[in-house]
């Protein structure tokens, strides 16, 4: 199973050992997290993984979003974050068709953009 944790680690060119050393946890813990430990915890509590940390949202959308965001140059990332912040401000004024979860704006029903604003 390819999780967002594994994607993030590999996108930074890190091994599980390097992550474990940096976080001062065991390699086994890193492996467990990458191989679904959070899914098991979420299932035990009957919530989504997102709900464990930020409320709700789609993991697939978040992975897609991170891949798209990582592929942008710095200028484009800045423009995207600026636009997303504007959208969040406008949403608070007139209850727009999207919601903010953490630093991700979910446009209803399917589109997702990364943003640096929170409600």
Residue frames as qw, qx, qy, qz and C-alpha x, y, z in Angstrom:
[[0.000, 0.891, 0.453, 0.000, 0.00, 0.00, 0.00],
 [0.424, 0.275, 0.002, 0.863, 1.46, 3.33, -1.06],
 [0.246, -0.806, -0.481, 0.243, 0.56, 5.89, 1.57],
 [0.144, 0.952, 0.004, 0.270, 1.05, 9.63, 1.67],
 [0.556, -0.755, 0.326, 0.118, 3.73, 9.09, 4.34],
 [0.778, -0.034, 0.472, 0.414, 5.67, 6.86, 1.99],
 [0.473, 0.746, 0.275, 0.379, 5.19, 9.33, -0.86],
 [0.145, -0.977, 0.111, -0.110, 6.45, 12.21, 1.27],
 [0.685, -0.546, 0.415, 0.246, 9.47, 10.23, 2.48],
 [0.731, 0.188, 0.478, 0.448, 10.43, 9.10, -1.00],
 [0.328, 0.876, 0.209, 0.286, 9.83, 12.54, -2.52],
 [0.254, -0.927, 0.274, -0.035, 12.45, 13.87, -0.08],
 [0.642, 0.505, -0.562, 0.132, 14.83, 11.04, -0.98],
 [0.334, -0.540, 0.620, -0.460, 14.82, 9.65, 2.56],
 [0.479, 0.000, -0.878, -0.020, 15.04, 6.10, 3.82],
 [0.665, -0.608, -0.365, -0.236, 12.90, 4.77, 6.64],
 [0.725, -0.250, -0.315, 0.559, 16.07, 4.68, 8.77],
 [0.247, 0.230, -0.036, 0.941, 16.72, 8.39, 8.16],
 [0.417, -0.556, -0.263, -0.669, 13.14, 9.29, 9.08],
 [0.784, -0.469, -0.402, 0.062, 13.29, 7.11, 12.18],
 [0.607, -0.090, -0.256, 0.747, 16.56, 8.68, 13.30],
 [0.035, 0.364, 0.068, 0.928, 15.26, 12.22, 12.70],
 [0.563, -0.508, -0.226, -0.611, 12.07, 11.56, 14.65],
 [0.087, -0.381, 0.797, -0.460, 13.79, 9.42, 17.28],
 [0.845, 0.007, 0.272, -0.460, 11.44, 6.52, 16.67],
 [0.587, -0.189, 0.761, 0.201, 12.13, 2.99, 15.51],
 [0.159, 0.216, -0.693, -0.669, 12.32, 1.94, 11.87],
 [0.030, -0.310, -0.950, -0.024, 9.54, -0.50, 12.73],
 [0.118, 0.640, 0.482, -0.587, 7.29, 2.40, 13.77],
 [0.184, 0.497, -0.344, -0.775, 8.00, 4.24, 10.50],
 [0.126, 0.033, -0.905, -0.404, 7.23, 1.06, 8.59],
 [0.036, 0.456, 0.853, -0.250, 4.02, 0.46, 10.57],
 [0.179, 0.635, 0.207, -0.722, 2.85, 4.00, 9.90],
 [0.215, 0.409, -0.553, -0.693, 3.61, 3.69, 6.20],
 [0.219, -0.020, -0.935, -0.280, 1.89, 0.32, 6.04],
 [0.436, -0.439, -0.571, -0.539, -1.42, 1.27, 7.52],
 [0.308, -0.226, -0.718, 0.582, -1.16, 1.63, 11.29],
 [0.178, 0.134, 0.173, -0.959, -3.15, 4.86, 11.12],
 [0.538, -0.081, -0.538, -0.644, -5.84, 3.10, 9.07],
 [0.522, -0.229, -0.811, 0.132, -6.12, 0.44, 11.78],
 [0.130, -0.225, -0.515, 0.817, -6.41, 3.08, 14.50],
 [0.341, 0.066, -0.143, -0.927, -9.04, 4.97, 12.49],
 [0.574, -0.141, -0.703, -0.395, -10.98, 1.75, 11.89],
 [0.369, -0.216, -0.785, 0.449, -10.83, 0.92, 15.58],
 [0.025, 0.338, 0.386, -0.858, -12.39, 4.29, 16.44],
 [0.339, 0.604, 0.711, 0.121, -14.69, 4.14, 13.39],
 [0.109, 0.896, 0.013, -0.430, -13.46, 7.44, 11.94],
 [0.728, 0.643, -0.058, 0.231, -11.45, 8.41, 8.87],
 [0.713, -0.073, -0.132, 0.685, -7.71, 8.94, 9.15],
 [0.139, 0.518, 0.083, 0.840, -8.29, 12.60, 8.38],
 [0.528, -0.717, -0.232, -0.391, -10.66, 12.81, 11.31],
 [0.802, -0.347, -0.259, 0.413, -7.85, 11.67, 13.60],
 [0.510, -0.140, -0.005, 0.849, -5.94, 14.82, 12.75],
 [0.017, -0.088, 0.145, 0.985, -7.92, 17.43, 10.83],
 [0.518, 0.275, 0.295, -0.755, -11.53, 16.41, 10.61],
 [0.777, 0.374, 0.498, -0.091, -12.26, 14.98, 7.17],
 [0.280, 0.744, -0.418, -0.439, -11.15, 14.82, 3.56],
 [0.959, 0.277, 0.015, -0.054, -10.03, 12.36, 0.93],
 [0.629, -0.506, 0.452, 0.379, -6.55, 10.80, 1.18],
 [0.651, 0.340, 0.507, 0.451, -6.49, 10.25, -2.58],
 [0.195, 0.931, 0.192, 0.241, -7.23, 13.92, -3.16],
 [0.401, -0.873, 0.234, 0.148, -4.51, 14.93, -0.73],
 [0.702, -0.198, 0.513, 0.453, -1.92, 12.71, -2.45],
 [0.503, 0.622, 0.437, 0.410, -3.00, 14.09, -5.84],
 [0.058, -0.992, -0.073, -0.085, -2.81, 17.60, -4.51],
 [0.548, -0.695, 0.351, 0.307, 0.68, 17.12, -3.06],
 [0.683, 0.098, 0.528, 0.496, 1.96, 15.64, -6.32],
 [0.330, 0.799, 0.343, 0.368, 0.53, 18.53, -8.33],
 [0.253, -0.966, 0.050, 0.022, 1.78, 21.12, -5.86],
 [0.667, -0.484, 0.407, 0.395, 5.28, 19.59, -5.78],
 [0.644, 0.325, 0.483, 0.496, 5.44, 19.73, -9.58],
 [0.158, 0.954, 0.206, 0.151, 4.95, 23.52, -9.62],
 [0.502, 0.338, -0.236, 0.760, 7.77, 26.06, -9.67],
 [0.273, -0.324, -0.526, 0.737, 8.07, 28.44, -6.70],
 [0.156, 0.048, -0.116, -0.980, 6.32, 31.29, -8.51],
 [0.510, -0.225, -0.626, -0.545, 3.35, 29.10, -9.40],
 [0.467, -0.343, -0.751, 0.317, 3.15, 27.76, -5.84],
 [0.108, -0.228, -0.316, 0.915, 3.00, 31.32, -4.54],
 [0.337, -0.042, -0.336, -0.878, 0.27, 32.24, -7.02],
 [0.541, -0.279, -0.758, -0.234, -1.75, 29.17, -6.08],
 [0.381, -0.348, -0.653, 0.554, -1.46, 29.87, -2.36],
 [0.047, 0.138, 0.081, -0.986, -2.40, 33.50, -2.90],
 [0.448, -0.137, -0.514, -0.718, -5.48, 32.52, -4.91],
 [0.529, -0.322, -0.784, 0.045, -6.50, 29.92, -2.35],
 [0.222, -0.272, -0.499, 0.792, -6.20, 32.46, 0.45],
 [0.250, 0.037, -0.157, -0.955, -8.42, 34.83, -1.51],
 [0.526, -0.216, -0.693, -0.443, -10.98, 32.06, -2.04],
 [0.426, -0.331, -0.745, 0.392, -11.05, 31.31, 1.68],
 [0.022, -0.209, -0.256, 0.943, -11.64, 34.99, 2.47],
 [0.400, -0.027, -0.381, -0.833, -14.46, 35.19, -0.06],
 [0.499, -0.242, -0.824, -0.118, -15.95, 31.98, 1.27],
 [0.249, -0.321, -0.658, 0.635, -16.20, 33.39, 4.75],
 [0.176, 0.170, 0.019, -0.969, -18.11, 36.35, 3.32],
 [0.637, 0.168, -0.163, -0.735, -20.67, 34.40, 1.33],
 [0.743, -0.090, 0.629, -0.213, -20.45, 30.71, 2.24],
 [0.388, 0.542, -0.591, -0.455, -18.73, 29.56, -0.96],
 [0.954, 0.093, -0.117, -0.259, -18.78, 26.06, -2.39],
 [0.686, 0.318, -0.571, 0.321, -15.62, 24.84, -0.69],
 [0.686, -0.723, -0.001, -0.079, -14.25, 24.11, 2.74],
 [0.256, 0.703, -0.597, 0.289, -10.82, 24.33, 4.34],
 [0.931, -0.363, -0.041, -0.003, -9.38, 21.31, 6.15],
 [0.732, -0.345, 0.165, 0.564, -5.93, 21.96, 7.55],
 [0.059, -0.594, 0.302, 0.743, -4.11, 23.64, 4.69],
 [0.146, 0.123, 0.837, 0.512, -6.21, 22.10, 1.93],
 [0.448, 0.283, 0.118, -0.839, -9.21, 23.74, 0.24],
 [0.297, 0.212, 0.918, 0.155, -11.75, 21.22, -0.99],
 [0.340, 0.177, -0.228, -0.895, -13.78, 22.65, -3.86],
 [0.582, 0.209, 0.702, -0.352, -17.15, 21.01, -4.08],
 [0.922, -0.311, 0.096, -0.208, -17.58, 18.41, -5.24],
 [0.968, 0.081, 0.004, 0.237, -14.20, 17.18, -6.51],
 [0.506, 0.667, -0.223, 0.499, -11.44, 19.73, -7.03],
 [0.695, -0.641, -0.129, 0.298, -8.78, 20.31, -4.37],
 [0.433, 0.723, -0.211, 0.496, -6.14, 23.01, -3.98],
 [0.636, -0.280, -0.412, 0.589, -3.48, 23.55, -1.33],
 [0.022, -0.842, -0.093, -0.531, -3.81, 26.80, 0.57],
 [0.427, 0.119, -0.556, 0.704, -2.16, 28.53, 3.49],
 [0.334, -0.334, 0.131, -0.871, -5.30, 29.91, 5.07],
 [0.194, -0.239, -0.928, 0.209, -7.52, 28.49, 7.76],
 [0.372, -0.620, -0.358, -0.591, -11.05, 29.25, 8.85]]
